[in-house]
């Protein structure tokens, strides 16, 4: 499988998981310049920005470790842009979904709600 196919496999699994949990999917692969958010959804008056990380089940590092401080900062900036652009009023939340696969089959999927928080802005 190519990197793009693996990413699509993970995102499809993540979308299906969110829908099964009652989320309403608003956007997939939302772009703000060079920044991207994999999934934007709503549930229970929350606007949820989801990063999806997909890895082969034999990969040495956990997929969630790839959501480092720089990646978090990029997602937070894209989320701020989305909120301002669409004048969203819900409370925002930043989640991570990790997907492990073997070949074209998903072997594990985990949803981390409130996986990280933006640092307070300094003036």
C-alpha atoms as an extended CHARMM CRD file, in Angstrom:
* protein
*
       123  EXT
         1         1  UNK       CA              0.0000000000        0.0000000000        0.0000000000  PROA      1               0.0000000000
         2         2  UNK       CA              1.1630000000        3.5340000000       -0.7300000000  PROA      2               0.0000000000
         3         3  UNK       CA              1.4140000000        6.1810000000        1.9970000000  PROA      3               0.0000000000
         4         4  UNK       CA             -1.7100000000        7.8640000000        0.5770000000  PROA      4               0.0000000000
         5         5  UNK       CA             -3.6600000000        4.5850000000        0.5900000000  PROA      5               0.0000000000
         6         6  UNK       CA             -2.6330000000        3.9100000000        4.1840000000  PROA      6               0.0000000000
         7         7  UNK       CA             -3.7020000000        7.4320000000        5.1790000000  PROA      7               0.0000000000
         8         8  UNK       CA             -7.0490000000        7.0170000000        3.4330000000  PROA      8               0.0000000000
         9         9  UNK       CA             -7.5970000000        3.6450000000        5.1430000000  PROA      9               0.0000000000
        10        10  UNK       CA             -7.0120000000        5.2790000000        8.5180000000  PROA      10              0.0000000000
        11        11  UNK       CA             -9.1950000000        8.2990000000        7.8080000000  PROA      11              0.0000000000
        12        12  UNK       CA            -12.0710000000        6.1280000000        6.5790000000  PROA      12              0.0000000000
        13        13  UNK       CA            -11.8360000000        4.0060000000        9.7300000000  PROA      13              0.0000000000
        14        14  UNK       CA            -11.7460000000        7.1600000000       11.8840000000  PROA      14              0.0000000000
        15        15  UNK       CA            -14.7690000000        8.6980000000       10.1310000000  PROA      15              0.0000000000
        16        16  UNK       CA            -16.7210000000        5.4490000000       10.5410000000  PROA      16              0.0000000000
        17        17  UNK       CA            -15.8140000000        5.3190000000       14.2400000000  PROA      17              0.0000000000
        18        18  UNK       CA            -16.8940000000        8.9190000000       14.7960000000  PROA      18              0.0000000000
        19        19  UNK       CA            -20.1930000000        8.4100000000       12.9580000000  PROA      19              0.0000000000
        20        20  UNK       CA            -20.8790000000        5.2720000000       15.0210000000  PROA      20              0.0000000000
        21        21  UNK       CA            -20.3350000000        7.3860000000       18.1610000000  PROA      21              0.0000000000
        22        22  UNK       CA            -22.8520000000       10.0000000000       17.0100000000  PROA      22              0.0000000000
        23        23  UNK       CA            -20.5280000000       12.6450000000       15.5730000000  PROA      23              0.0000000000
        24        24  UNK       CA            -21.5730000000       14.8160000000       12.6380000000  PROA      24              0.0000000000
        25        25  UNK       CA            -18.7070000000       15.1230000000       10.1440000000  PROA      25              0.0000000000
        26        26  UNK       CA            -18.3690000000       18.6740000000        8.8130000000  PROA      26              0.0000000000
        27        27  UNK       CA            -15.0660000000       18.5570000000        6.9320000000  PROA      27              0.0000000000
        28        28  UNK       CA            -12.3610000000       16.1490000000        5.8540000000  PROA      28              0.0000000000
        29        29  UNK       CA             -8.8440000000       17.3000000000        5.0610000000  PROA      29              0.0000000000
        30        30  UNK       CA             -9.6090000000       20.9590000000        5.7680000000  PROA      30              0.0000000000
        31        31  UNK       CA             -6.7950000000       23.2080000000        4.5880000000  PROA      31              0.0000000000
        32        32  UNK       CA             -5.7640000000       26.6400000000        5.8000000000  PROA      32              0.0000000000
        33        33  UNK       CA             -2.7670000000       27.4900000000        3.6420000000  PROA      33              0.0000000000
        34        34  UNK       CA             -0.1680000000       24.8280000000        4.3630000000  PROA      34              0.0000000000
        35        35  UNK       CA             -1.9920000000       23.6940000000        7.5230000000  PROA      35              0.0000000000
        36        36  UNK       CA             -4.4450000000       20.7820000000        7.5480000000  PROA      36              0.0000000000
        37        37  UNK       CA             -6.9510000000       19.1750000000        9.8820000000  PROA      37              0.0000000000
        38        38  UNK       CA             -7.8940000000       15.6010000000        9.0020000000  PROA      38              0.0000000000
        39        39  UNK       CA            -11.4780000000       15.6780000000       10.3210000000  PROA      39              0.0000000000
        40        40  UNK       CA            -13.7020000000       18.4010000000       11.7370000000  PROA      40              0.0000000000
        41        41  UNK       CA            -16.8690000000       17.2040000000       13.4450000000  PROA      41              0.0000000000
        42        42  UNK       CA            -19.4840000000       18.2130000000       15.9850000000  PROA      42              0.0000000000
        43        43  UNK       CA            -21.0020000000       16.3920000000       18.9190000000  PROA      43              0.0000000000
        44        44  UNK       CA            -22.6910000000       17.5510000000       22.1240000000  PROA      44              0.0000000000
        45        45  UNK       CA            -22.0950000000       21.2420000000       21.3750000000  PROA      45              0.0000000000
        46        46  UNK       CA            -18.3760000000       20.6660000000       20.7820000000  PROA      46              0.0000000000
        47        47  UNK       CA            -16.5180000000       21.4970000000       17.6040000000  PROA      47              0.0000000000
        48        48  UNK       CA            -13.9690000000       18.6900000000       17.3620000000  PROA      48              0.0000000000
        49        49  UNK       CA            -10.7080000000       18.8610000000       15.4050000000  PROA      49              0.0000000000
        50        50  UNK       CA             -9.3250000000       15.3770000000       14.8440000000  PROA      50              0.0000000000
        51        51  UNK       CA             -5.8420000000       14.3260000000       13.8190000000  PROA      51              0.0000000000
        52        52  UNK       CA             -5.6720000000       10.7640000000       12.4610000000  PROA      52              0.0000000000
        53        53  UNK       CA             -2.4190000000        8.8020000000       12.6280000000  PROA      53              0.0000000000
        54        54  UNK       CA             -2.2180000000        5.4460000000       10.8830000000  PROA      54              0.0000000000
        55        55  UNK       CA              0.6720000000        3.0340000000       11.2580000000  PROA      55              0.0000000000
        56        56  UNK       CA              1.4930000000       -0.5650000000       10.4390000000  PROA      56              0.0000000000
        57        57  UNK       CA              0.9550000000       -2.6910000000       13.5400000000  PROA      57              0.0000000000
        58        58  UNK       CA              4.6650000000       -3.6230000000       13.4670000000  PROA      58              0.0000000000
        59        59  UNK       CA              5.8300000000        0.0120000000       13.4120000000  PROA      59              0.0000000000
        60        60  UNK       CA              8.2750000000        0.6240000000       16.2630000000  PROA      60              0.0000000000
        61        61  UNK       CA              6.8150000000        3.9250000000       17.5390000000  PROA      61              0.0000000000
        62        62  UNK       CA              3.2400000000        4.4800000000       18.5780000000  PROA      62              0.0000000000
        63        63  UNK       CA              1.1440000000        6.5360000000       16.1440000000  PROA      63              0.0000000000
        64        64  UNK       CA              0.1640000000        9.0440000000       18.8310000000  PROA      64              0.0000000000
        65        65  UNK       CA              3.8350000000        9.9500000000       19.3330000000  PROA      65              0.0000000000
        66        66  UNK       CA              3.7610000000       11.4890000000       15.8360000000  PROA      66              0.0000000000
        67        67  UNK       CA              1.4110000000       14.2120000000       17.0990000000  PROA      67              0.0000000000
        68        68  UNK       CA              4.3030000000       16.2240000000       18.4820000000  PROA      68              0.0000000000
        69        69  UNK       CA              4.2600000000       19.8220000000       19.7290000000  PROA      69              0.0000000000
        70        70  UNK       CA              4.8390000000       21.2510000000       16.2380000000  PROA      70              0.0000000000
        71        71  UNK       CA              1.9960000000       19.1790000000       14.7310000000  PROA      71              0.0000000000
        72        72  UNK       CA             -0.2680000000       20.2200000000       17.6000000000  PROA      72              0.0000000000
        73        73  UNK       CA              0.5720000000       23.8750000000       17.0150000000  PROA      73              0.0000000000
        74        74  UNK       CA             -0.2390000000       23.5630000000       13.3010000000  PROA      74              0.0000000000
        75        75  UNK       CA             -3.6070000000       21.9330000000       14.0310000000  PROA      75              0.0000000000
        76        76  UNK       CA             -4.4170000000       24.5790000000       16.6540000000  PROA      76              0.0000000000
        77        77  UNK       CA             -3.6530000000       27.3530000000       14.1540000000  PROA      77              0.0000000000
        78        78  UNK       CA             -5.8040000000       25.6870000000       11.4800000000  PROA      78              0.0000000000
        79        79  UNK       CA             -8.6030000000       25.2730000000       14.0510000000  PROA      79              0.0000000000
        80        80  UNK       CA             -8.4150000000       28.9590000000       14.9810000000  PROA      80              0.0000000000
        81        81  UNK       CA             -8.6350000000       29.8570000000       11.3090000000  PROA      81              0.0000000000
        82        82  UNK       CA            -11.6700000000       27.5800000000       10.7940000000  PROA      82              0.0000000000
        83        83  UNK       CA            -13.4510000000       28.9820000000       13.8720000000  PROA      83              0.0000000000
        84        84  UNK       CA            -12.8890000000       32.5740000000       12.7190000000  PROA      84              0.0000000000
        85        85  UNK       CA            -13.7440000000       31.9020000000        9.0700000000  PROA      85              0.0000000000
        86        86  UNK       CA            -17.0400000000       30.2090000000        9.8600000000  PROA      86              0.0000000000
        87        87  UNK       CA            -17.8110000000       32.2090000000       13.0240000000  PROA      87              0.0000000000
        88        88  UNK       CA            -18.2440000000       29.0210000000       15.0530000000  PROA      88              0.0000000000
        89        89  UNK       CA            -19.4080000000       29.4810000000       18.6340000000  PROA      89              0.0000000000
        90        90  UNK       CA            -19.1180000000       25.9590000000       20.0320000000  PROA      90              0.0000000000
        91        91  UNK       CA            -16.4090000000       25.0510000000       22.4980000000  PROA      91              0.0000000000
        92        92  UNK       CA            -13.5190000000       23.4970000000       20.5600000000  PROA      92              0.0000000000
        93        93  UNK       CA            -11.8060000000       20.2210000000       21.3600000000  PROA      93              0.0000000000
        94        94  UNK       CA             -8.6400000000       18.6160000000       19.9750000000  PROA      94              0.0000000000
        95        95  UNK       CA             -8.7490000000       14.8330000000       19.5600000000  PROA      95              0.0000000000
        96        96  UNK       CA             -6.4420000000       12.1990000000       18.1140000000  PROA      96              0.0000000000
        97        97  UNK       CA             -7.4820000000        8.9050000000       16.5550000000  PROA      97              0.0000000000
        98        98  UNK       CA             -4.8150000000        6.2630000000       16.0710000000  PROA      98              0.0000000000
        99        99  UNK       CA             -5.2590000000        3.4330000000       13.6220000000  PROA      99              0.0000000000
       100       100  UNK       CA             -3.1130000000        0.3220000000       13.3950000000  PROA      100             0.0000000000
       101       101  UNK       CA             -3.3220000000       -1.8190000000       10.2920000000  PROA      101             0.0000000000
       102       102  UNK       CA             -1.9080000000       -4.9720000000        8.7840000000  PROA      102             0.0000000000
       103       103  UNK       CA             -2.1360000000       -4.9250000000        5.0200000000  PROA      103             0.0000000000
       104       104  UNK       CA             -5.4940000000       -3.4090000000        4.1090000000  PROA      104             0.0000000000
       105       105  UNK       CA             -7.1820000000       -4.4080000000        7.3930000000  PROA      105             0.0000000000
       106       106  UNK       CA             -7.5400000000       -2.2200000000       10.4640000000  PROA      106             0.0000000000
       107       107  UNK       CA             -6.3530000000       -4.1450000000       13.5270000000  PROA      107             0.0000000000
       108       108  UNK       CA             -6.8730000000       -1.4650000000       16.2080000000  PROA      108             0.0000000000
       109       109  UNK       CA             -8.4060000000        1.9860000000       16.4690000000  PROA      109             0.0000000000
       110       110  UNK       CA             -8.2860000000        4.2790000000       19.5020000000  PROA      110             0.0000000000
       111       111  UNK       CA             -9.9950000000        7.6360000000       19.9970000000  PROA      111             0.0000000000
       112       112  UNK       CA             -8.2780000000       10.0290000000       22.4200000000  PROA      112             0.0000000000
       113       113  UNK       CA            -10.6830000000       12.8140000000       23.3480000000  PROA      113             0.0000000000
       114       114  UNK       CA             -9.0880000000       16.0480000000       24.5550000000  PROA      114             0.0000000000
       115       115  UNK       CA             -5.6930000000       14.6750000000       23.5510000000  PROA      115             0.0000000000
       116       116  UNK       CA             -3.9640000000       18.0390000000       23.9850000000  PROA      116             0.0000000000
       117       117  UNK       CA             -4.7220000000       21.6710000000       24.7050000000  PROA      117             0.0000000000
       118       118  UNK       CA             -3.5120000000       24.9560000000       23.2320000000  PROA      118             0.0000000000
       119       119  UNK       CA             -1.0630000000       26.8880000000       25.3130000000  PROA      119             0.0000000000
       120       120  UNK       CA             -2.4100000000       30.2310000000       26.5290000000  PROA      120             0.0000000000
       121       121  UNK       CA             -1.4870000000       33.0760000000       24.2000000000  PROA      121             0.0000000000
       122       122  UNK       CA              1.0630000000       35.5240000000       25.5180000000  PROA      122             0.0000000000
       123       123  UNK       CA              0.5790000000       39.2220000000       24.9900000000  PROA      123             0.0000000000
